[in-house]
Amino acid sequence: MLADLHQVLKPEGRLYIIENVVEEGEKRVTKYCNHPLFTERELRDLFENNGFEIIAVKNLRKDFTKVFVLKHQ
C-alpha cells in the first residue's frame, strides 16, 4: 500500500499518517483487529524503505498516537 501511495504522490508532495505506536520492547495489539502495533522506529524504517522522507513526527495526544509527515523522495 505504501508503494502505491508513493507512486501516486506528486514529487515534493506530502503525506500525513496518524498511527498509534508502542515503546521499544512493548507488546500491544489494536482493540479493533487484534494486530500488533509498530514502534516508531519500525514505522520510520517502513516509510523510508518505501521511498518517503520523514519531515516530522509529532505527538498528537499525550498517549501513544503520533502524526508522521512524509515527503515523496
MDTraj code that builds the backbone (N, CA, C; nanometers):
import mdtraj as md
import numpy as np

residues = "MET LEU ALA ASP LEU HIS GLN VAL LEU LYS PRO GLU GLY ARG LEU TYR ILE ILE GLU ASN VAL VAL GLU GLU GLY GLU LYS ARG VAL THR LYS TYR CYS ASN HIS PRO LEU PHE THR GLU ARG GLU LEU ARG ASP LEU PHE GLU ASN ASN GLY PHE GLU ILE ILE ALA VAL LYS ASN LEU ARG LYS ASP PHE THR LYS VAL PHE VAL LEU LYS HIS GLN".split()
xyz = np.array([
    [0.0807, -0.1180, 0.0000],
    [0.0000, 0.0000, 0.0000],
    [0.0861, 0.1259, 0.0000],
    [0.1947, 0.1275, 0.0773],
    [0.2840, 0.2442, 0.0779],
    [0.3467, 0.2672, -0.0584],
    [0.3791, 0.1605, -0.1268],
    [0.4360, 0.1742, -0.2610],
    [0.3352, 0.2399, -0.3550],
    [0.2083, 0.2047, -0.3421],
    [0.1043, 0.2669, -0.4235],
    [0.0896, 0.4151, -0.3910],
    [0.0928, 0.4488, -0.2637],
    [0.0843, 0.5895, -0.2243],
    [0.2035, 0.6679, -0.2773],
    [0.3207, 0.6074, -0.2698],
    [0.4405, 0.6733, -0.3210],
    [0.4289, 0.6971, -0.4710],
    [0.3707, 0.6036, -0.5410],
    [0.3587, 0.6122, -0.6862],
    [0.2639, 0.7252, -0.7293],
    [0.1565, 0.7463, -0.6558],
    [0.0586, 0.8474, -0.6971],
    [0.0846, 0.9854, -0.6368],
    [0.1690, 0.9925, -0.5353],
    [0.2004, 1.1216, -0.4736],
    [0.2929, 1.2007, -0.5647],
    [0.2605, 1.3267, -0.5858],
    [0.3417, 1.4111, -0.6727],
    [0.4788, 1.4345, -0.6098],
    [0.5818, 1.4575, -0.6916],
    [0.7122, 1.4927, -0.6363],
    [0.6979, 1.6128, -0.5421],
    [0.7636, 1.6046, -0.4303],
    [0.7568, 1.7051, -0.3236],
    [0.6208, 1.7070, -0.2539],
    [0.5318, 1.6134, -0.2904],
    [0.4021, 1.6037, -0.2234],
    [0.4194, 1.5547, -0.0805],
    [0.3232, 1.5847, 0.0036],
    [0.3268, 1.5464, 0.1447],
    [0.2174, 1.4439, 0.1746],
    [0.2493, 1.3548, 0.2666],
    [0.1543, 1.2540, 0.3129],
    [0.1544, 1.2593, 0.4655],
    [0.0360, 1.2703, 0.5244],
    [0.0216, 1.2732, 0.6694],
    [-0.0390, 1.1406, 0.7132],
    [0.0278, 1.0749, 0.8070],
    [-0.0219, 0.9470, 0.8592],
    [-0.0339, 0.9577, 1.0099],
    [-0.1491, 0.9237, 1.0615],
    [-0.1718, 0.9199, 1.2066],
    [-0.1732, 0.7734, 1.2472],
    [-0.0882, 0.7394, 1.3431],
    [-0.0745, 0.5986, 1.3809],
    [-0.0450, 0.5872, 1.5301],
    [-0.0992, 0.4833, 1.5910],
    [-0.0647, 0.4512, 1.7293],
    [0.0648, 0.3721, 1.7285],
    [0.1535, 0.4027, 1.8212],
    [0.2816, 0.3330, 1.8307],
    [0.3025, 0.2834, 1.9735],
    [0.3952, 0.1905, 1.9880],
    [0.4328, 0.1399, 2.1204],
    [0.5802, 0.1693, 2.1426],
    [0.6199, 0.1669, 2.2679],
    [0.7606, 0.1834, 2.3033],
    [0.8378, 0.0574, 2.2651],
    [0.9684, 0.0729, 2.2449],
    [1.0539, -0.0425, 2.2138],
    [1.0354, -0.1496, 2.3214],
    [1.0182, -0.2740, 2.2786],
    [1.0051, -0.3861, 2.3705],
    [0.8648, -0.4070, 2.4255],
    [0.7757, -0.3137, 2.4005],
    [0.6387, -0.3249, 2.4487],
    [0.5538, -0.4000, 2.3466],
    [0.4606, -0.4770, 2.3928],
    [0.3712, -0.5517, 2.3040],
    [0.2281, -0.5059, 2.3295],
    [0.1650, -0.4556, 2.2259],
    [0.0227, -0.4191, 2.2323],
    [-0.0405, -0.4546, 2.0998],
    [-0.1679, -0.4793, 2.1046],
    [-0.2420, -0.5044, 1.9814],
    [-0.3573, -0.4058, 1.9752],
    [-0.4043, -0.3794, 1.8528],
    [-0.5193, -0.2915, 1.8375],
    [-0.6435, -0.3626, 1.8887],
    [-0.7316, -0.2869, 1.9473],
    [-0.8529, -0.3493, 2.0006],
    [-0.9538, -0.3817, 1.8919],
    [-0.9351, -0.3252, 1.7729],
    [-1.0325, -0.3453, 1.6660],
    [-1.0023, -0.4667, 1.5790],
    [-0.8743, -0.4892, 1.5484],
    [-0.8445, -0.6001, 1.4570],
    [-0.7371, -0.6941, 1.5113],
    [-0.6954, -0.6732, 1.6352],
    [-0.6017, -0.7626, 1.7030],
    [-0.4662, -0.7728, 1.6344],
    [-0.4236, -0.6683, 1.5636],
    [-0.2919, -0.6644, 1.5017],
    [-0.1930, -0.5950, 1.5953],
    [-0.0687, -0.6405, 1.5976],
    [0.0300, -0.5736, 1.6835],
    [0.0587, -0.4324, 1.6325],
    [0.0874, -0.3429, 1.7261],
    [0.1248, -0.2057, 1.6917],
    [0.2743, -0.1993, 1.6635],
    [0.3142, -0.1061, 1.5788],
    [0.4544, -0.0849, 1.5463],
    [0.5194, 0.0102, 1.6463],
    [0.6514, 0.0005, 1.6575],
    [0.7256, 0.1033, 1.7292],
    [0.7487, 0.2193, 1.6323],
    [0.7878, 0.3330, 1.6851],
    [0.8178, 0.4458, 1.5985],
    [0.9319, 0.4121, 1.5030],
    [1.0329, 0.3425, 1.5527],
    [1.1471, 0.3043, 1.4681],
    [1.1035, 0.2135, 1.3537],
    [1.0166, 0.1170, 1.3830],
    [0.9674, 0.0263, 1.2785],
    [0.8926, 0.1038, 1.1698],
    [0.8102, 0.1998, 1.2111],
    [0.7368, 0.2800, 1.1130],
    [0.8318, 0.3680, 1.0318],
    [0.9295, 0.4286, 1.0976],
    [1.0284, 0.5098, 1.0253],
    [1.0990, 0.4260, 0.9183],
    [1.1424, 0.3075, 0.9563],
    [1.2095, 0.2179, 0.8609],
    [1.1161, 0.1807, 0.7454],
    [0.9923, 0.1505, 0.7773],
    [0.8945, 0.1140, 0.6753],
    [0.8727, 0.2290, 0.5759],
    [0.8567, 0.3495, 0.6264],
    [0.8357, 0.4653, 0.5390],
    [0.9585, 0.4924, 0.4526],
    [1.0756, 0.4913, 0.5143],
    [1.1987, 0.5200, 0.4398],
    [1.2276, 0.4120, 0.3355],
    [1.2009, 0.2869, 0.3686],
    [1.2234, 0.1770, 0.2739],
    [1.1259, 0.1784, 0.1568],
    [1.0188, 0.2572, 0.1692],
    [0.9213, 0.2699, 0.0608],
    [0.9323, 0.4037, -0.0104],
    [1.0468, 0.4714, 0.0046],
    [1.0751, 0.5912, -0.0739],
    [1.0267, 0.7223, -0.0170],
    [0.9924, 0.7264, 0.1109],
    [0.9479, 0.8503, 0.1728],
    [1.0576, 0.9096, 0.2599],
    [1.0626, 1.0416, 0.2619],
    [1.1487, 1.1139, 0.3556],
    [1.0601, 1.1596, 0.4703],
    [1.1061, 1.1401, 0.5923],
    [1.0278, 1.1809, 0.7092],
    [1.0601, 1.3267, 0.7395],
    [0.9594, 1.4120, 0.7299],
    [0.9750, 1.5547, 0.7546],
    [0.9586, 1.5859, 0.9027],
    [0.8602, 1.5214, 0.9669],
    [0.8333, 1.5476, 1.1086],
    [0.7573, 1.4307, 1.1689],
    [0.7744, 1.4154, 1.2992],
    [0.6955, 1.3214, 1.3778],
    [0.6521, 1.3981, 1.5019],
    [0.5217, 1.4046, 1.5236],
    [0.4701, 1.4810, 1.6366],
    [0.3715, 1.3972, 1.7160],
    [0.3688, 1.4233, 1.8462],
    [0.2689, 1.3588, 1.9308],
    [0.1351, 1.4266, 1.9068],
    [0.0344, 1.3479, 1.8792],
    [-0.0982, 1.4032, 1.8569],
    [-0.1687, 1.4275, 1.9896],
    [-0.1528, 1.3342, 2.0798],
    [-0.2117, 1.3444, 2.2132],
    [-0.1061, 1.2996, 2.3135],
    [-0.1435, 1.2951, 2.4382],
    [-0.0491, 1.2529, 2.5425],
    [-0.0301, 1.1023, 2.5458],
    [-0.1119, 1.0298, 2.4733],
    [-0.0956, 0.8843, 2.4713],
    [0.0057, 0.8449, 2.3643],
    [-0.0162, 0.7386, 2.2964],
    [0.0814, 0.6846, 2.2023],
    [0.0456, 0.7121, 2.0564],
    [-0.0328, 0.8157, 2.0297],
    [-0.0721, 0.8495, 1.8937],
    [0.0247, 0.9522, 1.8349],
    [0.0782, 0.9233, 1.7166],
    [0.1748, 1.0111, 1.6516],
    [0.1273, 1.0488, 1.5113],
    [0.1703, 1.1666, 1.4665],
    [0.1470, 1.2111, 1.3299],
    [0.2813, 1.2075, 1.2592],
    [0.2877, 1.1356, 1.1490],
    [0.4071, 1.1301, 1.0661],
    [0.3820, 1.2144, 0.9414],
    [0.4724, 1.3082, 0.9147],
    [0.4635, 1.3900, 0.7936],
    [0.5724, 1.3398, 0.7005],
    [0.5303, 1.2881, 0.5845],
    [0.6222, 1.2271, 0.4900],
    [0.6253, 1.3065, 0.3611],
    [0.7390, 1.2995, 0.2931],
    [0.7542, 1.3659, 0.1642],
    [0.8021, 1.2647, 0.0617],
    [0.7516, 1.2774, -0.0590],
    [0.7942, 1.1940, -0.1703],
    [0.9418, 1.2218, -0.1989],
    [1.0225, 1.1173, -0.2088],
    [1.1653, 1.1343, -0.2424],
    [1.1869, 1.1126, -0.3888],
])
top = md.Topology()
chain = top.add_chain()
for i, resn in enumerate(residues, 1):
    res = top.add_residue(resn, chain, resSeq=i)
    for name in ("N", "CA", "C"):
        top.add_atom(name, md.element.get_by_symbol(name[0]), res)
traj = md.Trajectory(xyz[None], top)
